[in-house]
Amino acid sequence: TSFFSWYVKPTCAQHDHIGRTIRDEVWVNPVVFLESESTYTDKWNRSFNFVFARDDLIARTTHGLGYPEELKKFEAMIEDRATTMLYYAMVGNHTEERTVVARLCAGPLLSAMVDECEKVMKGKGNAYKLCLYSSHDSTMSGLLEVLGIWDNKWPPFAADVRLELYKEVNGSEFYVKVLYCGNVCRIRGQNSELLPWSEFVKAVRNYLIREDEYWEMCACDVVERFAKDLLKHVEGEVVRPLEVPAGM
């Protein structure tokens, strides 16, 4: 049950620990709650964090519902902390984690997109002229990172990433153009907006992943080790609130 739906119609309220916390603790005095150490954890033992707060805030704003005036001055802070937390969760806390975590997050989607483009280039009969994939904003964040176009902003509602495939009129060379929310992007430090296919694949190949390799990586302890690293930020949130994004 989402925060929004619970607030409007608290069905099965006895099981909705998050909803009760939102109603009875957070919105009663949001400033004090967000600035202090949370005593609340959900069924996965996660402390209440700024991603939860942002989700509720965005849902209320989108549906025209109000929220405490006292919280409005903290909107930018909540957005910033939640976005940073989302980024670290999807691509890793440190540079050395990027290839592994971001690859697990967005690699399957990126690989599917690359595969479909290659079907077109090879003239396969089952190739589609248009492929549409739906993803969560979390996966979108990972995809932006692997393409090198993450802009430190939470992907807006209905955000889209497009790979457009072009072919020379009088030649055999294929090119790729990447767009994010309608804007043409230069990926991973490339100088051109229209990349030869070979250059595009070279730029993203470290993040491509096949299904068998994906499950093999998920089965090993590397993900668990990264998760423990993320939890260290949670433990340090109250001690160093300005150095570490809240909720991490």
trRosetta pair geometry for C-beta under 8 A, 3 or more apart (Angstrom, degrees):
i j d omega theta_ij theta_ji phi_ij phi_ji
1 5 5.7 -125 -166 85 80 112
1 6 4.9 93 143 -66 118 99
1 11 7.1 -169 -108 66 140 84
1 12 6.9 -176 -41 69 143 108
1 16 5.1 -46 62 -107 137 123
1 18 7.8 177 79 61 87 110
1 19 6.2 -26 106 -43 121 131
2 5 4.7 85 55 15 89 99
2 6 6.6 -153 88 -8 43 89
2 55 7.5 -126 -158 152 100 119
2 59 6.7 162 152 -103 128 162
3 6 5.9 -62 -149 37 26 112
3 7 6.3 25 157 -22 64 109
3 18 6.7 -91 -82 135 82 110
3 19 6.4 169 -124 -101 53 70
3 22 5.3 134 -142 -79 106 166
3 52 7.4 120 -52 -177 136 82
3 55 6.3 125 16 108 127 101
3 56 4.0 -57 105 -99 158 98
3 59 6.4 155 74 44 98 148
4 7 6.0 -59 -151 32 27 109
4 8 6.6 16 157 -10 64 109
4 56 6.8 172 -54 -134 73 61
4 59 3.8 -117 -59 151 131 141
4 60 6.7 -165 -105 -62 98 61
4 63 6.6 113 -157 12 134 147
4 65 7.6 158 -138 27 95 150
5 8 5.9 -59 -146 42 33 106
5 9 6.4 -40 177 50 69 87
6 9 7.5 -97 -139 72 18 46
6 10 5.2 44 -174 -107 69 70
6 11 7.9 -117 -117 35 60 60
6 13 7.4 116 -157 -108 99 77
6 16 5.3 169 -122 173 134 155
6 18 7.5 166 -4 91 166 87
6 19 3.3 -115 161 -115 156 135
6 22 7.3 112 87 48 130 136
6 23 7.9 -119 127 -35 111 115
7 10 7.3 33 -96 -64 14 89
7 19 7.0 -159 -54 -149 61 99
7 22 6.9 -81 -71 112 106 134
7 23 6.9 165 -108 -76 82 101
7 65 7.8 113 107 169 138 162
10 13 4.2 34 156 -81 109 113
10 16 6.8 -140 -157 51 85 148
10 19 6.2 157 -125 148 97 145
10 23 8.0 -13 -88 -40 138 153
12 15 4.8 -25 158 35 102 112
12 16 6.2 109 105 -29 80 100
13 16 5.4 -65 -141 37 40 111
13 19 6.6 -106 -135 91 75 133
13 20 6.8 103 -180 -66 90 98
16 19 3.8 8 142 24 122 120
16 20 6.2 137 102 -20 78 85
17 20 5.9 -56 -150 37 33 110
17 21 6.4 33 154 -20 65 106
17 40 7.5 169 155 -163 105 108
17 42 6.4 158 83 -123 122 63
17 43 7.5 138 31 -44 137 81
18 21 5.8 -58 -152 35 31 111
18 22 6.4 35 151 -22 65 104
18 42 6.0 7 -66 -101 102 110
18 48 7.9 146 -132 -102 81 97
18 52 7.1 -133 -155 -150 118 131
19 22 5.6 -52 -150 32 33 114
19 23 6.4 22 157 -11 67 108
20 23 5.9 -61 -147 43 31 105
20 24 5.5 -2 170 6 71 119
21 24 6.5 -65 -122 51 22 90
21 25 5.1 -34 -164 36 64 119
21 26 6.1 62 140 -19 75 103
21 40 4.8 75 -120 -135 145 163
21 48 6.4 -148 143 -80 147 139
22 25 7.6 -15 -53 53 5 77
22 26 5.0 -36 -136 38 42 129
22 27 6.2 38 165 -15 65 104
22 56 6.2 177 -133 -111 134 155
23 26 7.7 38 2 43 15 88
23 27 6.4 -26 -129 35 29 118
24 28 6.6 -5 168 -27 31 127
25 28 6.1 -66 -149 25 15 115
25 33 5.8 121 147 -109 89 134
25 40 7.0 173 60 -38 161 138
26 30 5.5 34 170 -105 70 76
26 33 5.0 -154 -118 105 54 168
26 34 7.7 63 -142 -50 88 84
26 48 7.3 -148 -77 179 119 152
26 53 7.3 -167 -159 -104 138 93
27 30 6.0 6 -111 -59 35 100
27 67 7.0 -113 -126 -154 111 84
27 68 5.8 163 -161 -23 79 119
28 33 7.8 103 59 -41 81 127
29 32 4.3 7 132 30 117 116
29 33 6.0 138 92 -23 72 92
29 70 7.8 -36 -146 95 53 155
30 33 5.6 -62 -144 40 32 112
30 34 5.9 20 166 -13 71 111
30 53 7.8 114 -158 -138 113 122
30 68 5.8 175 1 56 124 138
30 70 6.3 157 47 94 102 105
30 71 4.5 7 76 -85 154 109
30 74 7.4 -158 124 47 116 146
31 34 6.4 -63 -144 40 23 101
31 35 6.2 7 163 -7 62 117
31 70 5.7 -89 -26 150 115 115
31 71 7.1 -153 -54 -91 76 60
31 74 6.8 174 -102 -36 79 145
32 35 6.2 -70 -143 45 24 102
32 36 6.0 6 166 -9 65 120
33 36 6.4 -73 -143 41 21 99
33 38 7.5 48 -179 -99 80 83
33 48 7.8 -35 164 102 108 145
34 50 7.4 72 -147 -89 112 84
34 53 6.6 39 -100 -84 121 159
34 74 6.9 121 75 171 158 158
34 78 7.6 -63 -144 -90 154 98
34 246 7.2 60 179 155 87 158
35 241 7.7 35 -152 -146 67 159
36 238 7.7 20 -172 -118 39 113
37 237 7.6 134 -111 87 78 104
37 238 4.5 -15 -76 -78 102 143
38 41 7.6 124 122 -62 110 62
38 47 4.4 132 71 -173 127 103
38 48 4.3 -170 -141 42 153 94
38 49 7.7 -102 -5 -63 154 53
40 47 6.9 107 81 -151 61 60
40 48 4.9 37 77 -25 112 115
41 44 7.9 -124 168 75 95 49
41 45 4.9 4 169 -147 138 41
41 46 6.0 144 -154 61 82 29
41 47 5.6 -46 -94 -84 80 48
41 48 7.8 -124 -89 -26 35 66
42 45 7.3 -85 67 -15 56 14
42 46 5.3 -9 36 52 101 88
42 48 8.0 113 -34 -73 90 63
46 49 7.1 -64 160 -9 102 115
47 234 6.1 147 21 -162 122 117
47 237 8.0 -147 80 32 151 152
47 247 7.3 -156 90 -133 99 59
48 52 5.6 -90 -157 55 71 151
48 53 7.7 80 166 -46 95 90
48 247 8.0 -79 124 -112 43 95
49 52 5.6 110 59 9 59 99
49 53 7.4 -115 116 -1 38 94
49 82 7.8 134 133 -105 91 75
49 85 6.5 153 152 -144 134 169
49 234 8.0 -78 -83 -115 126 97
49 246 6.8 170 -154 133 80 77
49 247 2.7 98 -161 -137 111 110
49 248 7.5 98 -145 -44 138 44
50 53 5.1 -49 -143 39 45 115
50 54 6.0 49 155 -24 71 101
50 78 5.4 -170 -158 -150 104 66
50 81 4.1 46 64 103 174 114
50 82 4.3 -131 125 -67 98 78
50 85 6.3 150 62 -1 102 143
50 245 7.5 -101 34 166 140 93
50 246 5.2 93 -30 92 123 101
50 247 4.4 -124 14 -21 82 142
51 54 5.7 -51 -145 35 30 111
51 55 6.4 36 154 -23 62 103
51 82 4.7 134 -87 -143 52 93
51 85 5.5 -115 -47 91 107 135
51 86 6.4 128 -104 -62 118 88
51 247 6.1 159 -2 162 83 156
52 55 5.8 -53 -151 31 29 113
52 56 6.7 24 155 -13 63 106
52 247 7.9 -177 14 -126 88 134
53 56 6.0 -60 -155 38 31 108
53 57 6.1 30 152 -20 67 112
53 78 5.3 -107 111 -148 122 123
53 82 7.0 -136 65 -70 87 124
54 57 5.5 -58 -143 39 32 113
54 58 6.0 30 160 -18 69 108
54 78 5.4 167 -76 150 82 101
54 79 6.2 116 -117 -96 120 50
54 82 3.8 7 -21 -77 146 173
54 154 7.5 178 166 -70 148 166
55 58 6.1 -57 -145 37 24 107
55 59 6.3 24 157 -19 61 110
56 59 5.8 -57 -148 36 29 111
56 60 6.4 27 156 -18 64 107
56 67 7.9 115 132 -103 98 140
57 60 6.0 -59 -151 36 28 109
57 61 6.3 23 155 -15 64 109
57 67 6.5 -54 -121 -11 72 170
57 71 7.6 -147 -105 143 116 133
57 75 7.0 165 -178 -125 147 83
57 78 6.4 91 -4 119 161 151
58 61 5.8 -56 -145 39 31 110
58 62 6.0 32 157 -21 66 110
59 62 5.9 -56 -144 37 27 112
59 63 6.3 1 165 3 63 114
59 65 7.8 -4 120 42 73 124
60 63 6.4 -74 -144 50 24 93
60 65 4.2 -93 -153 78 78 101
60 66 7.0 -58 173 81 120 8
60 67 5.2 81 122 -45 163 112
61 64 7.9 37 -179 -68 27 24
61 65 7.7 -77 -48 54 21 68
62 157 7.5 115 -109 -65 131 153
67 71 5.7 -54 132 58 111 138
67 72 7.8 146 87 -63 97 78
68 71 4.8 91 77 -5 91 105
68 72 7.9 -141 105 -23 57 78
69 72 5.8 -35 -164 -1 47 118
70 73 7.5 -53 180 22 40 100
71 74 5.5 -71 -167 45 56 108
71 75 7.2 87 139 -60 77 73
72 75 5.7 -12 -163 -29 45 112
74 77 4.9 -59 -163 47 69 116
74 78 5.6 74 137 -28 88 100
75 78 5.9 -59 -149 36 27 109
75 79 6.3 25 156 -17 64 109
76 79 5.7 -56 -148 38 30 112
76 80 6.2 29 155 -19 65 109
77 80 5.8 -55 -145 37 29 110
77 81 6.2 22 161 -13 66 109
78 81 6.2 -59 -142 41 26 104
78 82 6.0 23 161 -17 64 114
79 82 6.0 -60 -142 40 23 108
79 83 6.1 23 160 -20 62 111
79 154 6.8 -114 -164 1 86 125
80 83 5.9 -58 -147 35 25 110
80 84 6.5 23 157 -17 62 107
80 245 7.8 -141 128 -126 77 106
81 84 5.9 -56 -149 36 31 110
81 85 6.3 31 154 -19 64 108
81 245 4.7 155 -147 -165 72 90
81 246 4.6 -3 -162 44 146 90
81 247 6.2 113 151 18 111 113
82 85 5.7 -56 -150 37 31 112
82 86 6.3 34 152 -21 65 105
82 154 6.9 0 106 -68 103 135
82 247 7.2 26 -96 43 57 157
83 86 5.6 -51 -148 34 32 113
83 87 6.4 34 153 -21 64 105
83 152 6.7 82 140 175 133 58
83 153 6.4 -54 -140 -143 149 24
83 154 4.6 -117 -100 -50 99 87
84 87 5.7 -53 -150 33 32 114
84 88 6.5 26 156 -14 65 106
84 245 3.9 -164 95 -87 131 156
84 248 7.4 -72 115 -41 99 139
85 88 6.0 -57 -147 39 30 106
85 89 6.2 29 156 -20 65 111
85 245 5.4 -154 -57 122 79 133
85 246 7.8 -59 -55 83 125 49
85 247 5.0 -27 -89 94 153 115
85 248 5.2 -156 -111 -67 91 98
86 89 5.8 -62 -148 38 27 111
86 90 6.2 11 161 -9 65 115
86 137 7.6 -28 -164 120 146 102
86 138 6.3 -131 -160 -111 100 76
86 141 5.6 -174 141 -66 108 173
86 154 6.5 81 38 -108 157 91
87 90 6.2 -71 -147 43 24 101
87 91 6.1 -32 176 29 65 111
87 141 6.1 -131 -97 176 58 130
87 145 7.4 132 -151 -71 86 128
87 150 7.0 102 -127 -173 115 143
87 152 7.5 -17 -68 -120 152 55
88 91 7.0 -81 -126 57 20 74
88 92 6.9 -64 -162 114 57 17
88 93 5.0 35 -157 -91 109 65
88 230 6.7 145 136 -120 111 101
88 233 7.6 27 135 1 159 169
88 245 7.4 179 -2 42 137 137
88 248 6.3 38 67 -126 152 135
89 138 7.3 -54 99 -146 114 113
89 230 6.7 72 -102 -134 68 147
90 101 7.1 132 143 147 30 106
90 102 7.0 58 137 -104 74 65
90 105 4.8 96 -170 -135 79 161
90 106 7.8 56 172 -33 108 98
90 138 5.5 -176 -85 -175 124 79
90 139 7.6 -171 -140 -91 127 25
90 141 4.8 107 60 94 165 114
90 142 4.3 -128 167 -64 114 92
90 145 7.1 160 112 2 108 142
91 97 7.6 120 142 109 55 95
91 98 5.7 8 169 -130 95 71
91 101 5.4 121 -171 101 24 111
91 102 4.1 23 -129 -75 83 98
91 105 6.6 -83 -76 24 57 150
91 141 7.4 -118 -27 132 106 95
91 142 5.9 167 -68 -116 85 72
91 145 4.5 -104 -90 161 146 175
91 150 7.9 -66 -26 -63 159 160
92 96 7.9 -123 151 80 145 48
92 97 2.8 -174 -165 111 142 115
92 98 5.3 -131 50 -72 131 40
92 100 6.8 86 -68 65 141 86
92 101 3.7 157 -50 27 96 144
92 102 6.7 -78 3 -29 102 82
92 226 6.2 -72 -118 -151 89 128
93 97 6.1 51 42 34 60 150
93 226 7.6 173 9 -162 96 85
93 229 5.8 -140 25 131 138 116
93 230 6.3 -178 -43 -88 122 69
93 233 7.1 -173 -111 -41 139 133
94 97 5.0 93 60 4 75 104
94 98 7.8 -109 103 -31 46 79
94 229 7.7 -74 -1 163 110 148
95 98 5.7 -28 -162 -13 41 118
97 100 5.8 -74 -165 50 55 105
97 101 5.0 25 155 -5 96 120
97 226 5.7 121 -142 -120 130 119
97 229 7.6 -152 -75 77 150 156
98 101 6.6 -68 -131 47 19 93
98 102 5.2 1 -177 1 64 124
98 145 7.3 -141 -154 159 101 124
99 102 6.7 -49 -114 48 13 100
99 103 5.7 19 168 -25 53 122
99 206 5.7 -67 -133 155 111 114
99 207 7.1 -131 -144 -85 65 71
100 103 5.9 -66 -148 35 16 112
100 104 6.6 11 158 -14 59 107
100 217 7.2 -172 -156 -166 90 133
100 222 6.1 -107 -172 152 146 134
100 226 7.2 -165 102 -58 126 146
101 104 5.9 -57 -151 36 30 107
101 105 6.3 26 153 -18 65 110
101 223 8.0 124 -102 -117 77 74
101 226 5.9 173 -77 -172 116 162
102 105 5.5 -57 -144 39 33 113
102 106 6.0 -22 176 27 71 106
102 107 7.6 108 124 -41 58 89
102 142 5.3 169 -146 -156 68 89
102 145 5.0 -115 -130 102 132 127
102 146 5.2 162 154 -66 118 92
102 207 6.3 -53 115 -124 100 117
103 106 7.3 -76 -127 57 18 70
103 107 4.2 36 -176 -52 61 131
103 146 7.2 112 -84 -100 52 129
103 206 7.4 -96 -84 136 122 68
103 207 4.8 -151 -102 -143 80 63
103 208 7.9 -35 -143 38 100 15
103 209 5.5 109 171 -42 100 130
104 107 6.3 -5 -72 18 14 119
104 209 7.4 16 -89 8 43 173
104 214 6.8 129 -127 -144 72 82
104 217 6.2 -138 -88 110 112 134
104 218 7.0 130 -140 -73 126 86
104 223 7.1 113 -108 -93 177 113
105 138 7.3 -112 -158 145 115 86
105 139 6.3 -175 169 -122 84 58
105 141 7.8 -50 155 82 143 81
105 142 3.3 -146 118 -115 125 160
105 143 8.0 -127 120 -40 96 57
106 109 5.5 -63 -163 47 61 110
106 110 5.5 56 143 -22 88 110
106 139 6.1 134 -94 -170 75 71
106 142 3.5 -174 -36 121 107 104
106 143 4.2 172 -141 -72 135 59
106 145 7.1 165 6 54 147 92
106 146 5.0 -152 84 1 135 134
106 207 6.7 -3 86 171 98 126
107 110 5.8 -61 -138 42 29 108
107 111 5.8 30 163 -22 67 110
107 146 7.3 159 -72 -96 61 162
107 207 5.3 -147 -95 165 86 71
107 208 6.1 129 -155 -148 91 17
107 209 3.6 40 152 15 138 115
107 214 7.0 -176 92 -95 123 106
108 111 5.8 -56 -143 37 26 112
108 112 6.5 29 156 -21 62 105
108 209 6.3 -52 -63 75 58 104
108 211 7.4 65 -118 -90 106 68
108 214 6.1 38 -70 -97 106 153
109 112 5.8 -54 -152 32 30 112
109 113 6.6 29 152 -17 64 105
109 133 6.2 144 -149 146 101 157
109 135 6.2 5 -105 -80 152 143
109 139 6.2 102 -22 173 151 122
109 143 6.1 -58 88 -85 133 119
110 113 5.7 -55 -151 35 34 112
110 114 6.3 33 152 -18 67 106
110 143 6.4 165 -62 -126 99 88
110 146 6.0 -84 -54 101 157 147
110 147 7.9 -173 -109 -57 127 89
110 204 6.3 -135 174 168 138 134
110 207 6.0 22 69 116 158 109
110 208 6.3 -117 106 -96 107 65
111 114 5.7 -54 -146 38 32 111
111 115 6.2 37 154 -24 65 106
111 208 4.8 112 -91 -153 93 80
111 209 5.8 -110 -43 52 142 51
111 210 6.9 -175 -166 -80 158 45
112 115 5.7 -51 -147 33 30 114
112 116 6.6 29 156 -18 63 104
112 133 6.9 113 97 -84 134 146
113 116 6.0 -55 -152 34 30 109
113 117 6.7 30 151 -18 63 106
113 131 7.1 -179 -118 89 66 136
113 133 7.2 -89 -71 -4 96 143
113 163 5.5 110 171 19 126 146
114 117 5.7 -56 -152 35 33 112
114 118 6.4 31 153 -19 67 107
114 201 6.8 102 -144 -107 127 92
114 204 7.6 -162 -73 93 133 130
114 208 6.4 -40 30 -110 158 123
115 118 5.8 -58 -150 36 31 110
115 119 6.7 38 150 -25 64 100
116 119 5.6 -46 -153 26 36 116
116 120 7.0 37 150 -18 62 100
116 127 7.0 126 -168 -145 67 78
116 128 6.3 -32 -160 45 117 98
116 131 4.9 -17 180 -25 169 157
117 120 5.8 -55 -160 32 36 112
117 121 6.5 32 148 -17 68 107
117 163 6.6 -72 -66 128 131 131
117 165 5.1 166 -137 -79 101 139
117 174 7.8 143 170 154 104 146
117 176 7.3 5 -147 -94 155 114
117 197 7.4 -180 145 -133 127 117
118 121 5.5 -52 -144 39 38 112
118 122 6.1 28 159 -12 69 109
119 122 6.1 -64 -145 44 26 102
119 124 4.4 -71 -164 45 82 127
119 126 6.7 -72 -170 84 137 76
119 127 3.8 174 127 -96 104 98
119 128 7.8 47 88 16 134 62
120 123 7.6 33 176 -71 31 32
120 124 7.6 -70 -63 37 22 84
120 127 4.5 151 -77 -179 57 143
120 128 7.9 -68 -68 61 102 42
120 129 7.8 103 -108 -102 124 44
120 165 6.1 114 82 103 149 160
121 165 7.6 -118 -56 -173 92 138
121 167 8.0 164 -111 -89 75 114
121 174 5.3 -67 -106 -37 116 158
121 197 6.9 68 -90 -119 152 171
122 127 7.8 163 60 -59 79 136
123 127 7.4 -116 -162 6 14 142
124 127 4.8 116 71 -35 85 100
128 131 5.1 110 84 -64 134 84
135 139 3.9 -102 177 79 124 132
135 140 5.6 151 98 -52 117 79
135 143 7.4 96 85 -18 165 137
136 139 5.1 99 56 8 76 96
136 140 7.0 -132 102 -4 43 90
137 140 5.1 -51 -146 38 40 120
137 141 6.4 50 152 -28 67 97
137 154 6.6 28 168 -178 138 85
137 155 4.6 -167 -145 58 94 112
137 159 7.2 80 -116 35 88 124
138 141 5.8 -47 -155 26 31 113
138 142 7.0 28 149 -13 61 102
139 142 5.6 -54 -155 37 38 112
139 143 6.3 40 149 -21 68 105
140 143 5.5 -54 -148 36 33 113
140 144 6.4 37 153 -21 66 102
140 155 4.5 -7 111 -31 138 168
140 159 5.9 101 -175 89 155 122
140 161 6.9 167 -143 -15 87 116
141 144 5.8 -51 -150 33 31 112
141 145 6.6 32 151 -19 62 105
141 150 6.9 54 -165 -119 67 111
141 154 7.7 -40 -82 -134 118 52
141 155 6.3 -132 -64 -18 73 111
142 145 5.6 -55 -152 34 34 113
142 146 6.5 26 156 -15 68 104
143 146 6.0 -55 -145 38 32 104
143 147 6.3 23 157 -10 65 111
143 161 5.8 -144 127 15 133 165
144 147 5.9 -65 -148 45 28 106
144 149 5.3 -97 -161 80 78 78
144 150 4.3 111 124 -82 106 68
144 151 7.3 -78 177 1 139 72
144 155 7.3 -175 -30 -72 139 110
144 161 7.1 -152 -75 -80 73 135
144 180 6.9 69 -112 -119 101 144
145 148 7.5 35 179 -73 32 30
145 150 4.6 19 -82 -42 63 132
146 204 6.2 69 152 -142 99 97
146 207 4.1 119 -150 -154 126 171
147 161 7.3 178 -11 -154 161 139
147 178 6.3 173 -164 -170 135 157
147 185 7.2 60 143 111 124 141
147 187 4.7 -79 -179 -132 81 113
147 188 6.7 -120 173 -34 38 89
147 204 6.8 -11 -99 -96 57 120
148 187 5.1 111 52 -173 107 62
148 188 3.5 152 -7 -74 152 55
148 189 6.4 -83 170 -13 156 67
148 203 7.6 -81 2 170 133 114
149 178 7.2 -166 -27 127 152 132
149 180 5.7 -180 130 -23 142 149
149 185 4.6 9 -113 -173 145 149
149 186 7.9 147 -90 67 104 43
149 187 6.1 -62 -39 -108 106 67
153 156 7.8 -4 137 -41 114 82
155 159 3.9 -114 -180 31 101 160
156 159 5.0 122 58 -61 65 101
156 181 6.9 62 42 -103 115 138
159 180 7.4 1 -177 -175 101 82
159 181 5.5 -49 -141 -73 78 100
160 179 7.9 14 107 106 90 93
160 180 7.5 179 91 -149 49 43
160 181 6.4 128 46 -82 66 44
160 182 7.9 66 63 -38 103 64
161 178 7.1 -14 -172 -167 90 91
161 179 7.2 163 -156 85 44 53
161 180 5.4 -10 -105 -103 75 76
162 177 8.0 1 109 103 96 82
162 178 7.0 157 82 -155 58 43
162 179 4.3 -2 53 55 106 100
162 180 7.8 -162 21 -70 71 34
163 176 5.9 -26 -166 -158 91 109
163 177 7.7 146 -159 74 43 46
163 178 6.0 -15 -102 -101 64 72
164 176 6.9 139 72 -158 52 54
164 177 4.4 -17 60 60 107 97
164 178 7.8 -164 20 -73 78 26
164 179 6.9 39 -12 -3 112 109
165 174 6.1 -13 -170 -173 95 113
165 175 7.5 146 -159 77 48 46
165 176 6.1 -22 -101 -100 59 71
165 197 7.8 34 -137 -91 94 110
166 174 6.8 149 80 -161 48 60
166 175 4.4 -21 65 63 103 95
166 176 7.4 -171 20 -75 82 23
166 177 6.8 49 -13 -10 117 103
166 194 7.0 -25 39 -153 142 113
167 171 7.8 -161 169 81 73 73
167 172 7.7 -34 -163 -157 101 28
167 173 7.3 156 -151 87 58 45
167 174 5.3 -29 -96 -103 73 72
167 175 7.6 -179 -78 18 26 76
168 171 3.3 -9 100 56 145 102
168 172 6.8 -20 50 20 115 17
168 173 4.8 56 -15 53 124 85
168 174 7.8 -110 -5 -73 78 32
168 175 7.8 92 -49 -13 74 106
173 196 6.2 -56 -174 -131 113 99
173 197 7.6 -173 -176 9 67 99
174 196 7.4 98 81 -162 52 58
174 197 4.2 30 87 -34 100 130
175 194 5.0 21 167 173 135 92
175 195 6.2 153 -160 78 78 36
175 196 5.8 -53 -103 -99 74 36
175 197 6.5 -117 -91 -41 22 71
176 194 7.5 161 74 -158 35 51
176 195 5.1 -24 59 65 87 93
176 196 8.0 16 15 117 82 11
176 197 5.9 102 -24 -99 103 60
176 200 4.3 35 38 -71 141 160
177 184 6.2 -47 -177 -133 107 103
177 193 6.2 29 -133 148 91 83
177 194 5.3 -26 -79 -102 93 70
177 195 7.7 156 -79 19 42 74
178 184 7.3 107 79 -157 53 57
178 185 4.9 -57 101 62 101 99
178 187 5.3 61 29 -45 155 117
178 193 8.0 -132 43 -165 72 69
179 182 6.1 -10 171 -143 121 11
179 183 6.2 154 -157 71 79 31
179 184 5.5 -43 -97 -91 82 47
179 185 6.5 152 -113 3 26 88
180 183 5.8 -29 66 60 70 88
180 185 5.3 39 4 -34 104 135
184 193 4.9 34 157 -161 124 132
185 193 7.3 141 79 -133 21 87
186 189 7.5 -12 134 -180 104 5
186 190 5.1 -147 -176 73 88 81
186 191 7.0 -2 -154 -138 136 6
186 192 7.0 147 -123 79 103 22
186 193 5.7 -78 -77 -87 80 63
187 190 5.5 25 64 13 63 119
187 195 7.3 -58 39 -24 109 149
187 200 7.4 61 58 -132 141 78
187 203 5.8 107 112 137 112 149
187 204 7.4 -23 151 -57 141 105
188 203 4.5 160 61 -173 142 112
188 204 7.1 -169 -18 -67 147 69
190 195 5.9 -26 180 -86 160 123
190 199 7.0 106 -123 149 130 120
190 203 6.3 -42 -54 -94 118 150
192 195 5.8 143 88 -78 105 64
195 199 4.7 -127 -176 86 103 113
195 200 4.5 127 107 -61 130 89
195 203 7.4 -49 -165 -1 162 139
196 199 4.6 85 61 7 85 106
196 200 7.1 -153 91 -9 42 86
197 200 5.6 -55 -149 33 34 114
197 201 6.4 30 157 -15 68 105
198 201 6.0 -54 -147 38 30 108
198 202 6.3 34 153 -22 63 108
199 202 5.5 -53 -146 36 32 116
199 203 6.4 35 154 -24 64 105
200 203 5.8 -58 -154 31 30 112
200 204 6.7 -9 162 9 65 110
201 204 6.5 -77 -144 52 29 87
201 205 5.6 52 161 -64 70 99
202 205 6.0 -27 -131 -9 24 119
204 207 5.4 -63 -176 44 75 108
204 208 6.6 88 128 -41 88 91
205 208 5.5 -40 -149 11 45 116
209 213 5.4 -131 -165 88 86 117
209 214 5.2 103 141 -69 122 89
209 217 7.8 -55 -152 7 138 142
210 213 4.9 82 60 15 80 105
210 214 6.8 -138 96 -14 37 91
211 214 5.4 -52 -147 30 32 118
211 215 6.6 21 161 -11 66 103
212 215 6.3 -57 -150 39 30 103
212 216 6.3 33 151 -22 64 110
213 216 5.4 -55 -146 37 34 116
213 217 6.3 33 157 -19 67 104
214 217 6.1 -61 -154 35 26 107
214 218 6.4 21 152 -16 63 109
215 218 5.5 -53 -142 39 36 112
215 219 6.2 37 156 -24 66 107
216 219 5.9 -58 -150 33 28 111
216 220 6.9 25 154 -21 62 103
217 220 6.1 -55 -152 28 34 108
217 222 6.5 -51 -168 51 81 129
217 223 7.3 100 145 -39 81 106
218 223 6.2 15 -134 -17 51 149
220 223 7.5 119 79 5 67 84
221 224 4.8 -55 -160 43 68 118
221 225 5.8 72 141 -28 85 98
222 225 5.8 -54 -151 33 32 112
222 226 6.6 29 153 -16 64 105
223 226 5.7 -56 -151 38 34 110
223 227 6.3 38 150 -23 66 105
224 227 5.5 -52 -148 34 33 115
224 228 6.5 35 153 -20 64 102
225 228 5.8 -50 -151 33 33 111
225 229 6.6 37 148 -22 62 103
226 229 5.4 -51 -153 32 37 116
226 230 6.6 40 148 -21 65 100
227 230 5.6 -51 -153 32 35 113
227 231 6.6 37 149 -21 65 103
228 231 5.5 -50 -150 32 36 114
228 232 7.1 50 148 -31 61 93
229 232 5.8 -40 -163 14 37 117
229 233 8.0 38 144 -16 57 94
230 233 6.0 -49 -171 24 45 112
230 234 7.4 47 137 -19 67 98
230 248 6.7 -95 -169 -165 76 83
231 234 5.1 -42 -158 26 51 118
231 235 6.7 50 148 -18 71 99
232 235 5.7 -52 -153 35 37 112
232 236 6.5 21 153 -7 66 111
233 236 5.8 -66 -146 46 33 102
233 237 6.7 62 152 -60 64 84
233 244 5.2 -173 -155 -172 91 132
233 245 7.5 13 174 57 132 76
233 248 3.5 -34 130 133 133 89
234 237 5.9 -26 -159 -19 33 116
234 247 7.5 -27 -108 168 79 30
234 248 6.1 -118 -64 137 57 27
236 239 5.2 -69 -156 50 62 111
236 240 5.3 -7 163 31 100 105
236 244 5.4 85 103 11 108 161
237 240 7.5 -93 -142 61 14 63
237 241 6.4 47 169 -99 61 66
237 244 6.0 -113 -102 94 55 119
237 246 5.6 86 -158 -134 116 56
237 247 6.8 108 -116 -16 146 19
237 248 6.5 144 -82 57 105 56
238 241 6.5 2 -139 -62 25 97
240 243 4.1 -37 162 41 116 115
240 244 5.3 78 96 6 104 102
241 244 7.4 -76 -128 55 18 77
241 246 6.4 18 -151 -81 83 96
244 248 5.7 -131 165 72 101 112
245 248 4.9 64 76 -3 88 129
